[in-house]
Amino acid sequence: MSQKRKIEVFSAGCPTCEETISLVKGIACSSCEIEVLDMRQPGVAKRAKAYGIGRVPAVVVDGQLADCCRSPQISEQALRASGIGAPL
């Protein structure tokens, strides 16, 4: 069985969130397993809080909040630096 990088995208359905989802999906590779999570669901919001997420969109890679999600804007370069799009 091949290993996958687990990517969780926390979204509230806003246009900025949709852009981030498209960006993540666009740069993902076969080693990436993407899950889009709706922050409007109580269980998802609780999970986001455990990761320390304070705003959306937010991207978690293998259980770690991506560094780019701590800054004002998510960029392709920062997502790639988190490992998205790079084969394992």
Residue, then its C-alpha position, 0 to 999 in steps of 0.5 A: m500500500s502506498q503512503k499518502r500525504k494527508i491534506e485537510v482544507f478547512s473552508a467556510g464556502c467563501p470565494t477565498c476558500e474556493e480559490t484555496i481549494s482550487l489551488v491545492k487541488g491544482i498543485a496536488c500530486s498522486s501522493c496527496e490525499i485531499e479532504v475539504l472540511d466545512m467549518r460550518q459543521p460543529g465537529v469540523a470547527k472543533r477539529a479546527k480549534a484543536y489545530g489552532i486554526g483561527r481563520v479560513p481558509a486553512v490548510v493542514v498537511d499531515g496534521q500540521l497547520a501549514d506555515c502559509c496559513r499563519s500569514p495574511q495570504i495563502s500562496e502556491q509557493a508556501l503550499r509547495a513548501s509544505g510538501i503539497g505536490a511533491p511525491l513522497 
